[in-house]
Amino acid sequence: MATSRQARKPAYEANKLAKSLRRRVGQAIADYQMIGAGDRVMVCLSGGKDSHGLLDILLDLRDRAPIGFELVAVNLDQKQPGFPADVLPAYLERRGVPYRIVAEDTYSIVKRVVPPGKTTCALCSRLRRGVLYRVAGELGATRIALGHHRDDILATLFLNLFFGGKLKAMPPKLVSDDGRHVVIRPLAYCPEKDLAAWARLREFPVIPCNLCGSQPNLQRQQIAQMLRDWEKRFPGRIETMFRSLADVVPSHLMDARLYDFAGLGPSGRPEPDGDTAFDAEEVGAAPPRVIEFSPSGRRS
């Protein structure tokens, strides 16, 4: 009997993980109205574990959703040496996913322009965005879906905080730099560890980015390690910090563009965000907000 239960455990865990990822993605889509009826979603498939997971989960949700929307996968072949150009087309054809492979030698531009020892990510990202925005217009895409997850969003928050002097992260939904496209991040609620586990279970043909992987001292990698250390020492801290991004109190920050400090005066009535909002007993007092969604993606 014990042997039988042990044999069923991997299947149970895989099913549990699948349900969790689908629920998180469905919740993010519903919370931020990322996808509507008739949308054509361009899924940016880099070949990494996260973008593979994004496409896989969206394919599943598309088949379950009460509304109709299209998916098209786009891969940007940046002409990195050794890039296996045949892997993704073969995979997408097996899955029956419409796709386009765009060949643009941004690799040579980055290597030529960025001095040795400097990080390449900023320029590489700008070049990649420009190409993807153009392709989205050619395909008639109404949404551009990126594979950034919960940990990416938190890492961006701390990168801007520590190195940029800004309180800024990655939004789940935004308008593109050129003002012509809506960019969405359906994995916004998904922990990276879950996506890594899903990639192993699904055996995605993951293609590593050699350009990024050759930079061991990236600030983003240092921040990611810091977050992993915190989560190991203080389980639950990552989720608590992430929740704070959706529970902002402008009156208790310092940006006069967001709150009228100059016009502040006594109101004569109780203020819920008054001088008790930072008292010690308030910290951690509010229970986490839990929103349950039905399989259709609607709140229940």
KAQUIRA-V979664 format. One record per pair of residues at least 12 apart in sequence whose C-alpha atoms are under 10 Angstrom apart, sorted by the first residue. I is the first residue (numbers start at 1). J is the second residue. D is the distance in Angstrom with one decimal. If there is no record, write none. Layout:
# KAQUIRA-V979664
I_J_D, I_J_D
This chain:
# KAQUIRA-V979664
10_201_9.7, 14_197_9.0, 14_198_7.9, 14_201_7.3, 14_202_9.5, 17_194_7.2, 17_195_9.2, 17_197_8.4, 17_198_7.3, 17_201_9.8, 18_57_8.5, 18_194_9.3, 18_195_9.8, 18_198_7.6, 18_201_10.0, 19_295_9.5, 20_190_8.7, 20_194_8.9, 21_53_9.2, 21_54_9.7, 21_57_7.5, 21_187_8.4, 21_189_8.7, 21_190_6.6, 21_191_9.0, 21_194_7.7, 21_195_8.1, 21_198_8.9, 22_56_9.9, 22_57_6.3, 22_58_8.4, 22_60_8.1, 22_61_7.2, 22_187_9.6, 22_190_9.4, 22_295_8.6, 22_297_9.2, 23_57_10.0, 23_61_9.6, 23_189_9.4, 23_190_9.5, 23_292_8.2, 23_293_6.9, 23_294_8.3, 23_295_7.7, 23_296_9.8, 23_297_7.7, 24_186_8.5, 24_187_7.5, 24_188_8.2, 24_189_5.6, 24_190_6.2, 24_191_9.6, 24_291_9.9, 24_292_9.5, 24_293_9.0, 24_297_9.7, 25_54_8.8, 25_57_7.8, 25_58_8.3, 25_61_8.8, 25_185_9.1, 25_186_5.4, 25_187_5.7, 25_188_7.5, 25_189_6.8, 25_190_7.2, 25_297_8.9, 26_57_9.4, 26_58_9.1, 26_61_7.6, 26_65_9.5, 26_186_7.9, 26_187_9.3, 26_189_9.6, 26_292_10.0, 26_293_7.5, 26_294_9.0, 26_295_8.2, 26_296_8.1, 26_297_5.1, 26_298_8.2, 26_299_9.8, 27_186_8.8, 27_187_9.8, 27_188_9.7, 27_189_8.1, 27_291_7.7, 27_292_7.8, 27_293_6.5, 27_294_9.4, 27_297_6.5, 27_298_7.9, 27_299_8.1, 28_172_7.8, 28_173_9.8, 28_184_9.8, 28_185_8.4, 28_186_5.9, 28_187_7.4, 28_188_6.6, 28_189_6.5, 28_190_9.3, 28_297_9.3, 29_172_8.9, 29_173_9.4, 29_184_8.7, 29_185_8.5, 29_186_6.0, 29_187_9.0, 29_188_9.2, 29_189_9.9, 29_297_8.0, 29_298_9.7, 30_186_9.7, 30_293_8.8, 30_296_10.0, 30_297_6.5, 30_298_6.8, 30_299_8.0, 31_172_9.6, 31_291_9.6, 31_297_9.7, 31_298_9.4, 31_299_9.1, 32_171_9.8, 32_172_7.2, 32_173_6.9, 32_184_9.0, 32_185_9.8, 32_186_9.2, 33_172_9.9, 33_173_8.6, 33_184_9.5, 34_143_8.1, 34_144_10.0, 34_145_9.2, 34_172_8.3, 34_173_6.8, 34_174_9.7, 34_182_8.7, 34_183_8.6, 34_184_6.2, 34_185_8.2, 34_186_7.5, 35_67_9.4, 35_68_9.8, 35_69_7.8, 35_142_9.0, 35_143_7.5, 35_145_9.8, 35_184_8.6, 35_186_9.3, 36_67_7.3, 36_68_8.0, 36_69_7.2, 36_142_9.7, 36_143_9.7, 37_65_9.8, 37_66_8.9, 37_67_5.2, 37_68_5.3, 37_69_5.8, 37_70_9.3, 38_67_7.8, 38_68_5.8, 38_69_4.8, 38_70_7.2, 38_142_9.0, 39_67_9.6, 39_68_7.8, 39_69_5.0, 39_70_6.3, 39_71_8.6, 39_140_9.6, 39_141_7.5, 39_142_5.7, 39_143_6.9, 40_68_9.5, 40_69_6.0, 40_70_4.6, 40_71_6.0, 40_72_7.5, 40_136_9.6, 40_139_8.7, 40_140_7.3, 40_141_4.9, 40_142_5.3, 40_143_6.3, 40_144_8.7, 41_58_9.6, 41_69_7.4, 41_70_5.9, 41_71_4.9, 41_72_6.3, 41_73_8.4, 41_136_9.1, 41_139_9.7, 41_140_9.2, 41_141_5.7, 41_142_6.2, 41_143_4.7, 41_144_5.9, 41_145_6.6, 41_182_9.9, 41_183_9.6, 41_184_9.3, 42_55_9.8, 42_70_8.5, 42_71_6.0, 42_72_5.0, 42_73_5.8, 42_74_6.7, 42_99_9.0, 42_100_9.9, 42_132_9.2, 42_135_9.2, 42_136_6.8, 42_139_8.2, 42_140_9.0, 42_141_5.8, 42_142_7.8, 42_143_6.1, 42_144_4.9, 42_145_5.9, 42_146_8.8, 42_183_9.5, 42_184_10.0, 43_55_6.5, 43_58_9.0, 43_71_6.9, 43_72_6.1, 43_73_4.7, 43_74_6.1, 43_75_8.6, 43_99_9.1, 43_136_9.8, 43_141_9.6, 43_143_8.4, 43_144_6.2, 43_145_4.8, 43_146_6.5, 43_147_8.3, 43_184_9.6, 44_72_8.7, 44_73_6.1, 44_74_5.1, 44_75_6.1, 44_76_8.1, 44_99_10.0, 44_132_8.0, 44_136_10.0, 44_144_7.2, 44_145_6.1, 44_146_5.7, 44_147_7.4, 45_72_9.8, 45_73_6.2, 45_74_5.7, 45_75_5.0, 45_76_7.8, 45_88_8.7, 45_99_9.6, 45_101_9.6, 45_145_9.2, 45_146_8.1, 45_147_8.1, 46_73_9.7, 46_74_8.2, 46_75_5.7, 46_76_6.9, 46_77_8.5, 46_88_9.1, 46_146_9.5, 46_147_8.9, 46_206_8.9, 46_207_7.8, 46_208_8.9, 46_209_8.6, 47_75_7.8, 47_76_9.6, 47_87_8.9, 47_88_7.1, 47_204_8.6, 47_205_7.2, 47_206_5.3, 47_207_4.9, 47_208_7.2, 47_209_8.5, 48_147_9.0, 48_196_9.9, 48_199_9.2, 48_204_8.7, 48_205_8.3, 48_206_5.1, 48_207_5.6, 48_208_6.2, 48_209_7.8, 49_147_8.9, 49_192_9.4, 49_195_6.9, 49_196_6.4, 49_197_9.4, 49_198_8.5, 49_199_5.7, 49_200_8.7, 49_203_9.6, 49_204_7.2, 49_205_8.5, 49_206_5.9, 49_207_8.2, 49_208_8.8, 50_146_9.0, 50_147_5.4, 50_148_7.1, 50_149_7.6, 50_187_8.4, 50_190_9.9, 50_192_7.9, 50_194_9.9, 50_195_6.3, 50_196_7.6, 50_198_9.4, 50_199_8.0, 50_206_9.3, 51_73_9.9, 51_145_9.1, 51_146_7.1, 51_147_4.7, 51_148_8.0, 51_149_9.7, 51_187_9.3, 51_195_9.5, 51_199_9.9, 51_206_9.5, 52_147_8.2, 52_195_9.1, 52_198_9.6, 52_199_7.5, 52_202_9.6, 52_203_10.0, 52_204_6.7, 52_205_8.4, 52_206_7.7, 53_147_8.0, 53_187_8.8, 53_194_9.8, 53_195_6.4, 53_196_8.6, 53_198_7.1, 53_199_6.6, 53_202_8.9, 53_204_8.3, 54_145_8.3, 54_146_7.9, 54_147_5.9, 54_148_9.0, 54_149_9.5, 54_185_9.0, 54_186_7.4, 54_187_6.7, 54_195_8.9, 55_71_8.5, 55_72_9.2, 55_73_7.7, 55_97_9.4, 55_145_9.0, 55_146_9.6, 55_147_8.7, 56_95_9.4, 56_198_9.8, 56_199_9.7, 56_202_9.2, 56_204_9.5, 57_186_9.5, 57_187_9.3, 58_70_10.0, 58_71_8.1, 58_145_9.8, 58_186_8.6, 58_187_9.9, 59_71_7.6, 59_95_9.6, 59_97_8.8, 61_295_8.7, 61_296_8.4, 61_297_8.6, 62_296_9.9, 64_295_7.4, 64_296_6.6, 64_297_9.0, 65_295_8.0, 65_296_5.4, 65_297_7.3, 65_298_9.8, 66_295_9.6, 66_296_6.2, 66_297_8.6, 66_298_9.7, 67_296_9.1, 70_98_9.4, 70_141_9.1, 70_142_9.9, 71_97_7.6, 71_98_7.3, 71_99_8.8, 71_141_9.0, 71_143_9.6, 71_145_9.7, 72_97_6.7, 72_98_5.1, 72_99_5.3, 72_100_7.8, 72_136_10.0, 72_139_8.7, 72_141_8.5, 72_144_9.9, 73_88_9.9, 73_89_10.0, 73_92_8.1, 73_97_7.0, 73_98_6.3, 73_99_4.5, 73_100_6.5, 73_101_8.5, 73_144_10.0, 73_145_9.5, 74_88_9.9, 74_98_8.8, 74_99_5.6, 74_100_4.9, 74_101_5.9, 74_102_7.3, 74_132_8.2, 74_135_8.4, 74_136_9.0, 74_139_9.9, 74_144_9.9, 75_88_8.0, 75_89_9.1, 75_99_7.9, 75_100_6.5, 75_101_4.9, 75_102_6.1, 75_103_8.5, 75_132_9.0, 76_100_8.6, 76_101_6.0, 76_102_4.8, 76_103_6.0, 76_104_7.0, 76_105_9.4, 76_106_9.5, 76_128_7.6, 76_131_8.1, 76_132_7.8, 76_135_9.9, 77_101_6.8, 77_102_5.8, 77_103_4.7, 77_104_6.2, 77_105_7.6, 77_106_8.7, 77_107_9.3, 77_128_9.9, 78_102_8.3, 78_103_6.2, 78_104_5.2, 78_105_4.9, 78_106_5.3, 78_107_5.5, 78_108_8.5, 78_109_9.9, 78_124_9.4, 78_127_9.9, 78_128_8.5, 79_103_7.1, 79_104_6.8, 79_105_5.1, 79_106_7.1, 79_107_6.0, 79_108_7.9, 80_105_7.9, 80_106_8.5, 80_107_5.8, 80_108_8.1, 80_209_8.5, 80_210_7.6, 80_211_7.5, 81_107_8.7, 81_108_9.9, 81_210_8.5, 81_211_9.4, 82_210_8.9, 83_207_7.9, 83_208_8.9, 83_209_8.7, 83_210_8.7, 84_207_7.9, 85_101_9.0, 85_103_9.7, 85_207_10.0, 87_205_7.1, 87_206_9.0, 87_207_8.5, 88_101_8.7, 88_204_9.9, 88_205_7.6, 88_206_9.1, 88_207_8.9, 89_101_7.8, 90_205_9.9, 91_204_8.6, 91_205_7.6, 100_135_9.1, 100_139_9.3, 102_131_8.5, 102_132_8.9, 102_135_8.3, 103_131_9.7, 104_127_9.5, 104_128_9.0, 104_131_8.1, 105_127_10.0, 106_123_9.3, 106_124_7.1, 106_125_9.9, 106_127_6.8, 106_128_7.6, 106_131_9.6, 107_120_9.7, 107_124_7.7, 107_127_9.6, 107_211_8.0, 109_123_9.0, 109_124_8.7, 109_127_9.1, 110_122_9.6, 110_123_6.6, 110_124_6.3, 110_127_8.8, 110_211_9.5, 111_124_9.6, 111_211_9.2, 117_215_8.3, 117_217_9.7, 118_215_8.7, 118_217_9.9, 118_218_9.3, 119_211_9.6, 119_212_8.4, 119_214_9.7, 119_215_6.9, 119_216_9.8, 119_217_8.7, 119_218_6.9, 119_219_9.2, 120_211_7.8, 120_212_7.4, 120_214_10.0, 120_215_8.5, 120_218_9.6, 121_211_8.6, 121_212_7.1, 121_215_9.6, 121_218_9.0, 121_220_10.0, 124_211_9.3, 124_212_9.6, 126_177_9.9, 129_176_9.0, 129_177_8.8, 130_176_10.0, 130_177_9.0, 130_178_9.0, 132_144_8.5, 133_176_8.0, 133_177_9.0, 133_178_8.2, 133_180_8.3, 133_181_7.3, 133_182_10.0, 133_183_9.7, 134_180_9.9, 134_181_9.9, 136_180_9.6, 136_181_8.0, 137_180_8.4, 137_181_8.3, 141_181_8.3, 141_182_9.3, 142_180_9.3, 142_181_6.7, 142_182_6.8, 142_183_8.9, 143_173_9.7, 143_175_9.8, 143_181_6.7, 143_182_5.2, 143_183_5.8, 143_184_6.8, 144_173_9.7, 144_174_10.0, 144_175_9.9, 144_176_9.1, 144_181_7.2, 144_182_6.3, 144_183_4.7, 144_184_6.0, 144_185_8.6, 145_172_10.0, 145_173_9.3, 145_182_8.7, 145_183_6.0, 145_184_4.9, 145_185_5.8, 145_186_7.1, 145_187_9.3, 146_172_9.6, 146_183_7.3, 146_184_6.3, 146_185_5.2, 146_186_7.5, 146_187_8.2, 146_188_9.7, 147_184_8.9, 147_185_6.2, 147_186_7.4, 147_187_6.3, 147_188_8.4, 148_170_8.6, 148_172_8.9, 148_184_9.3, 148_185_6.0, 148_186_8.0, 148_187_6.1, 148_188_6.5, 148_189_9.6, 148_190_9.0, 148_192_9.2, 149_170_9.6, 149_172_9.3, 149_185_7.4, 149_186_8.0, 149_187_4.8, 149_188_4.6, 149_189_6.5, 149_190_5.5, 149_191_6.4, 149_192_6.4, 149_195_8.7, 150_170_9.4, 150_172_9.7, 150_185_9.6, 150_186_10.0, 150_187_7.0, 150_188_4.8, 150_189_5.2, 150_190_5.3, 150_191_5.4, 150_192_7.0, 150_238_9.1, 150_239_8.8, 150_242_7.4, 151_187_10.0, 151_188_8.4, 151_189_8.8, 151_190_8.0, 151_191_6.2, 151_192_6.1, 151_193_9.2, 151_224_7.6, 151_227_8.2, 151_228_9.4, 151_238_8.1, 151_239_9.5, 151_242_8.6, 152_169_9.0, 152_170_8.0, 152_187_9.9, 152_188_8.5, 152_190_9.9, 152_191_9.1, 152_192_8.2, 152_220_8.9, 152_223_9.8, 152_224_8.2, 153_168_9.5, 153_169_5.8, 153_170_5.1, 153_171_7.7, 153_172_8.8, 153_185_9.8, 153_188_7.3, 153_189_9.4, 153_242_8.3, 153_245_9.6, 154_168_9.6, 154_169_6.8, 154_170_8.1, 154_188_10.0, 154_223_9.1, 154_224_8.8, 154_227_8.5, 154_238_8.1, 154_239_9.7, 154_241_7.8, 154_242_6.6, 154_245_8.9, 155_169_8.0, 155_170_9.2, 155_219_9.6, 155_220_6.7, 155_221_8.8, 155_222_9.3, 155_223_5.9, 155_224_6.1, 155_225_9.6, 155_226_9.2, 155_227_7.7, 156_168_7.4, 156_169_5.1, 156_170_6.6, 156_220_7.7, 156_223_8.6, 156_224_9.5, 157_169_4.2, 157_170_7.4, 157_223_9.8, 157_242_9.7, 157_245_9.2, 158_220_9.0, 158_223_7.1, 158_224_9.5, 158_226_10.0, 158_227_9.6, 159_219_7.3, 159_220_6.8, 159_222_9.5, 159_223_7.1, 159_224_9.8, 162_219_9.8, 162_223_9.5, 163_219_8.8, 167_253_9.9, 167_255_10.0, 168_245_9.4, 169_245_8.4, 170_185_8.9, 170_188_8.9, 170_245_10.0, 171_183_9.4, 171_184_8.3, 171_185_7.8, 171_188_8.4, 171_245_9.5, 172_184_5.7, 172_185_4.9, 172_186_7.0, 172_187_8.4, 172_188_6.0, 172_189_9.1, 173_185_6.3, 173_186_8.6, 173_188_9.5, 188_242_9.9, 189_239_9.4, 189_242_8.8, 189_243_9.8, 191_238_9.3, 191_239_9.0, 239_288_9.3, 240_284_8.9, 240_288_8.0, 243_288_7.9, 243_289_8.3, 249_273_7.6, 249_277_9.2, 250_273_9.6, 251_264_10.0, 251_273_7.4, 251_274_8.5, 252_273_8.0, 252_274_8.7, 252_275_9.1, 252_277_8.3, 252_278_8.6
